Amino acid sequence: MDIPKIKDVSSWGQHGFVVYPKAVTHFYVLRYLQWLISGGTNAAYSTHHQSLWDIRMYEPVYNAFSEVLGEQALMVSLDPSETNQIRGRICLQTEIMIHKGNSPQRINKCDLIIFDAERCHLDLDLDFDSFWLPLTMIPANKFDDVTKQERVQYWHAKPFWTYLSPLGCKLLGLESWET
């Protein structure tokens, strides 16, 4: 089974995953990696660092999740407990080989893979030889008002300024998707 290397959502139904090649520009990935190297993973409120929000707000990333999930109203998953079985990962290495079926497949830096953990059984987080950025969006209707308020309060409590575009405000829950 080959991983589709085109933006073809029909592979989602057939294989349980789809790859969006170069969904993120190298600039965003390299800036995120630079932040990680400087100790970004141990920083308080690291889920709200500007580098991460820039990747989340990047239109091709949002469009990929919107296309796969069939939803326009999405929110970024900030906590693994919020995430359902649909997961997204961005490749941070020059090249990663994943093994699905009998043939290894190549994923390149900046590629986004969205997969259904129940149907496709890829556990990319346990592959210690690979380096992925977990990035998942889920339908906004999965969040109740209390959870949205908690997310916004946590965002406001961070000790540094973060720019959010209008899309970013909706992905966090600061603004409603309803017009």
C-alpha positions as CSV (number, residue, x, y, z in Angstrom):
1,M,0.0,0.0,0.0
2,D,1.5,3.3,-1.0
3,I,0.9,6.5,0.9
4,P,-0.7,9.0,-1.4
5,K,1.6,11.9,-2.1
6,I,-1.2,14.2,-3.4
7,K,-3.9,16.1,-1.7
8,D,-6.5,13.3,-2.3
9,V,-9.0,12.8,0.5
10,S,-10.3,9.6,-1.1
11,S,-7.2,7.9,0.3
12,W,-8.6,8.9,3.7
13,G,-11.6,6.6,3.3
14,Q,-9.5,3.8,1.7
15,H,-6.4,3.8,3.9
16,G,-7.2,5.7,7.0
17,F,-4.5,8.3,6.4
18,V,-3.5,11.0,4.0
19,V,-0.3,12.9,3.4
20,Y,-0.2,16.5,2.5
21,P,3.2,17.1,1.0
22,K,4.9,20.3,2.1
23,A,1.9,21.5,4.0
24,V,4.1,23.8,6.1
25,T,6.8,26.0,4.7
26,H,10.4,25.3,5.6
27,F,10.6,28.7,7.4
28,Y,8.0,27.7,9.9
29,V,9.5,24.3,10.6
30,L,13.1,25.7,10.9
31,R,11.9,28.4,13.3
32,Y,10.1,25.9,15.4
33,L,13.2,23.6,15.5
34,Q,15.4,26.6,16.5
35,W,13.0,27.3,19.4
36,L,13.1,23.6,20.4
37,I,16.9,23.6,20.4
38,S,17.0,26.7,22.6
39,G,15.0,24.8,25.2
40,G,11.4,25.5,24.1
41,T,9.9,22.2,25.2
42,N,10.5,22.9,28.9
43,A,9.1,26.5,28.8
44,A,5.9,27.2,30.7
45,Y,2.9,27.6,28.3
46,S,5.0,26.1,25.5
47,T,1.8,25.1,23.7
48,H,1.2,28.8,23.1
49,H,4.5,29.7,21.7
50,Q,4.3,31.9,18.6
51,S,6.2,29.3,16.5
52,L,3.5,26.7,17.2
53,W,0.6,29.2,16.6
54,D,2.1,30.3,13.2
55,I,2.1,26.6,12.1
56,R,-1.4,26.1,13.4
57,M,-2.7,29.2,11.7
58,Y,-1.0,28.4,8.4
59,E,-3.9,28.1,5.9
60,P,-2.7,24.9,4.2
61,V,-2.6,23.1,7.6
62,Y,-6.1,24.3,8.5
63,N,-7.4,23.4,5.1
64,A,-6.0,19.9,5.3
65,F,-7.8,19.2,8.5
66,S,-11.0,20.9,7.3
67,E,-10.9,18.8,4.2
68,V,-10.3,15.5,6.0
69,L,-12.8,16.1,8.8
70,G,-15.4,17.7,6.5
71,E,-15.7,20.6,9.0
72,Q,-15.0,24.3,8.7
73,A,-15.4,25.0,12.5
74,L,-12.2,23.4,14.1
75,M,-10.2,24.0,17.2
76,V,-6.6,23.1,17.8
77,S,-6.0,20.3,20.3
78,L,-3.7,21.7,23.0
79,D,-3.8,18.6,25.2
80,P,-3.7,14.9,24.3
81,S,-6.8,14.3,26.4
82,E,-8.8,16.5,24.0
83,T,-7.8,14.5,21.0
84,N,-10.0,11.9,19.5
85,Q,-8.7,9.2,17.2
86,I,-7.9,11.6,14.3
87,R,-4.3,12.8,14.7
88,G,-1.9,14.9,12.7
89,R,1.9,15.0,12.6
90,I,4.3,17.2,10.8
91,C,7.6,15.7,9.8
92,L,10.5,17.7,11.2
93,Q,13.3,15.5,9.8
94,T,14.7,15.7,6.3
95,E,13.2,12.2,5.7
96,I,11.3,9.6,7.7
97,M,10.5,6.1,6.7
98,I,7.2,4.8,8.0
99,H,6.3,1.1,7.7
100,K,2.7,0.4,6.8
101,G,2.1,-2.9,5.2
102,N,5.0,-4.6,3.4
103,S,6.6,-1.5,1.9
104,P,8.3,1.4,3.8
105,Q,7.2,4.8,2.7
106,R,9.0,8.1,2.8
107,I,7.7,11.2,4.5
108,N,9.7,14.4,4.0
109,K,10.3,17.5,6.1
110,C,7.2,19.8,6.2
111,D,4.8,17.0,5.1
112,L,1.6,16.7,7.2
113,I,0.2,13.3,7.8
114,I,-3.4,13.0,9.1
115,F,-4.4,9.6,10.3
116,D,-7.2,7.7,12.0
117,A,-5.4,5.9,14.9
118,E,-8.2,3.3,15.1
119,R,-8.1,2.3,11.4
120,C,-4.5,2.8,10.3
121,H,-2.6,1.9,13.5
122,L,0.3,4.2,13.0
123,D,1.9,5.1,16.3
124,L,4.3,7.8,15.2
125,D,4.9,9.0,18.8
126,L,6.6,5.7,19.8
127,D,9.1,5.8,16.9
128,F,12.1,7.2,18.8
129,D,14.1,7.4,15.6
130,S,11.7,9.9,14.1
131,F,11.0,13.5,15.0
132,W,7.4,14.7,14.6
133,L,5.5,17.8,15.6
134,P,2.1,16.6,17.0
135,L,-0.5,19.0,15.5
136,T,-4.2,17.9,15.6
137,M,-7.4,19.8,15.0
138,I,-10.8,18.5,15.9
139,P,-14.3,19.8,15.3
140,A,-15.1,22.8,17.5
141,N,-18.5,21.3,18.5
142,K,-16.6,18.7,20.6
143,F,-15.7,21.4,23.1
144,D,-18.3,22.6,25.6
145,D,-18.4,26.3,26.8
146,V,-16.5,25.5,30.1
147,T,-13.6,23.9,28.2
148,K,-13.4,26.8,25.8
149,Q,-13.3,29.3,28.7
150,E,-10.5,27.2,30.4
151,R,-8.5,27.2,27.2
152,V,-8.9,31.0,26.8
153,Q,-8.0,31.7,30.4
154,Y,-4.8,29.5,30.1
155,W,-3.9,31.4,26.9
156,H,-4.4,34.8,28.7
157,A,-2.3,33.7,31.7
158,K,0.9,33.1,29.6
159,P,3.8,35.4,30.4
160,F,4.5,36.4,26.8
161,W,2.7,38.0,24.0
162,T,1.4,35.9,21.1
163,Y,-0.2,37.1,17.9
164,L,-3.3,35.3,16.7
165,S,-4.8,35.9,13.3
166,P,-8.7,35.8,13.0
167,L,-8.3,32.1,12.1
168,G,-6.1,31.6,15.2
169,C,-8.7,33.2,17.4
170,K,-11.2,30.7,16.2
171,L,-8.9,27.8,16.5
172,L,-8.2,28.6,20.1
173,G,-11.8,29.4,21.0
174,L,-11.4,33.2,21.5
175,E,-14.0,33.8,18.7
176,S,-17.0,31.8,17.6
177,W,-17.1,30.1,14.3
178,E,-20.8,31.2,14.0
179,T,-21.3,34.3,11.9
